[in-house]
Amino acid sequence: MESKYSNDRIAFRTQTGVSVLNIDSIIYCKGEGRYTYIYLNNNKHIVVAKLLKDVELVLPLDIFYRIHKSCLINLDYVKELNILKEKTIILKDDTRLKLACRRQPMFFKKLLSNVTIV
């Protein structure tokens, strides 16, 4: 997957040391208490001892969006939206994530600003 961030890298401290990641390899981040699980495009994930809001601060705002209080996604990995019933986002790896009602209007505006709807 080509991205304007393909050369940008970020390092996170983990239990075993430091993980250096390409920013565009991050599909989504999920916060659970004081830990954040960072899911990658190679079907792996890392766990960092940081709040989701702290992880959000170091990622580029133009491609990452907070869809729920516990979830931050990379907009480049959005495959499908189910907005009629469940209000879910389906990512390219088929992960289904809930979109918070109050975050819907801004999410649609941000996502659809870079795509053509036919």
Secondary structure, 3 states (H helix, E strand, C coil): CCCCCCCCEEEEEECCEEEEEEHHHEEEEEEECCEEEEEECCCCEEEECCCHHHHHHHCCCCCEEEEECCEEEEHHHEEEEECCCCCEEEECCCCEEECCHHHHHHHHHHHHCCCCCC
